[in-house]
Each structure stands twice: as C-alpha cells, then as structure tokens.
Amino acid sequence: DQQVKQNSPSLSVQEGRISILNCDYTNSMFDYFLWYKKYPAEGPTFLISISSIKDKNEDGRFTVFLNKSAKHLSLHIVPSQPGDSAVYFCAARDGSGAGSYQLTFGKGTKLSVIP
Amino acid sequence: NAGVTQTPKFRILKIGQSMTLQCAQDMNHNYMYWYRQDPGMGLKLIYYSVGAGITDKGEVPNGYNVSRSTTEDFPLRLELAAPSQTSVYFCASRLSNEQFFGPGTRLTVL
C-alpha cells in the first residue's frame, strides 16, 4: 500500500524548458512534504519543502505546489538545466507524531535534461 | 562539518554472515534513521532513534538490529545475512523538518 506515489518513473525535458514532477499521496495525516534530489552513488539531498498550510513554496528555479483537496503536489523546475538530471523523490511526514516524524518516500522520478 | 558519514561504501557478504554498517554524524542531531533502497523503489525505514539510548522499529526492521550509545553514532547490525538484504543502505539525521543523508552503503549478499 503505497502512501506516496510518483507515477512517472522517468521524464525527459529539453534544457531551458520547464520540468514538472508529480506526486500523489493518500494519508490525510501527512502535514509536511519534501522533495529530495539524488545523484548516482550519492545520498539524497534536500531540495525544497512545503507545509500543508501553504499551497506554494518557491526557491529560485524550484517551486513546489500543493493541492490538499486532490492530495497532490508537484515540483516545477524552470528553466531546466543539464545539472538537474537526477532522481527526484517526493517524501511526506506524518504529523500525528507517531514514529517521530517518519518520512514516507515515493519511488522516485528520474529526470533527464537534454542539452 | 563532515555531516553524515557511512562506512563501508561497498560490501559483499555470504549468506549467514554478519556485519555492522557504521553511521556517524557531527551535527549534534538527536534524531537518526536507517533506510534501505531497493532498485526502482523508494527509501524504506528500517529503524530510527530519537536520542542516545532510545531506538524504535520502522517499516522493515526484520533481520536488523541497532544501538545508539552516543548522539553521534548509530550502527546497523545484520546478524544472519540473507539475499533479500541486498540493497543500498542510507543513514540520516534530522534537524527540524529536514533529514540529512549519508552517501550510502551498497551491500550484496550472495
């Protein structure tokens, strides 16, 4: 039972265009959402996050949108750069306090930015 | 700061062998986590710790043990390695809402 779903295993985008990565969740107790970026042979690194009380958070080229009613969030990268090529994981935190704020991860989306 | 460090980077075990994956952080974080990532899958939580002397099971704890004698160190123990434990293991520590990950240990059990 996947509580966090990233339905697109891969995405290819031309350099300079927008990349949109999607994530859906099922657990209503999730109150905080994060995106992590992972390069091969490295650990995930934090990219951007959003609290459930907001619907948008922006940091430079990266913007995360949250639609609570649809239980959907998306990560927008504009403009996309070749260095953005990586696997992106969506993660969600259970705000009920159970499990000390464990994160539940999606399976990841591999983004390839084509020069 | 070195952040979160993990050793070894790679290891091959035979079925039934045991080993300890080491994890250390120098950020004085109370919360630490162990995850495994299987090919094509997301990270799954094995064990976590909220501070020295306190540990608890995550989603997939079977076949593993942990200890937390200091704030800095959080080793993961495999007692009887099985092929199903072939995976990449990540350790993380947490400050506020963000978890910081180590580079991972790639373990193969043959």
Contacts between the chains, C-beta under 8 A, distances in Angstrom:
chain1	res1	chain2	res2	distance
A	4	B	42	7.2
A	6	B	42	8.0
A	9	B	40	7.4
A	32	B	97	5.6
A	34	B	97	7.3
A	34	B	98	7.2
A	36	B	101	7.9
A	41	B	103	7.4
A	41	B	104	7.5
A	42	B	103	5.7
A	42	B	104	7.4
A	43	B	4	7.4
A	43	B	90	5.4
A	43	B	92	7.7
A	43	B	101	3.4
A	43	B	102	5.2
A	43	B	103	5.0
A	43	B	104	5.4
A	44	B	43	7.4
A	44	B	90	7.2
A	44	B	101	4.9
A	45	B	101	7.1
A	46	B	98	5.0
A	46	B	99	7.3
A	46	B	100	7.3
A	49	B	97	6.2
A	49	B	98	7.1
A	89	B	42	6.2
A	89	B	43	7.2
A	93	B	97	7.0
A	99	B	45	8.0
A	99	B	48	7.3
A	99	B	56	7.5
A	99	B	58	7.4
A	100	B	31	6.4
A	100	B	48	6.2
A	100	B	50	5.2
A	100	B	56	7.5
A	101	B	31	7.6
A	101	B	94	7.3
A	101	B	97	7.8
A	102	B	33	7.8
A	102	B	45	5.6
A	102	B	48	6.8
A	102	B	58	6.7
A	103	B	43	7.8
A	103	B	45	7.5
A	103	B	99	6.3
A	104	B	42	8.0
A	105	B	35	8.0
A	105	B	42	3.6
A	105	B	43	4.5
A	105	B	44	7.6
A	106	B	42	5.2
A	107	B	40	6.5
A	107	B	41	5.5
A	107	B	42	4.7
A	108	B	42	6.2
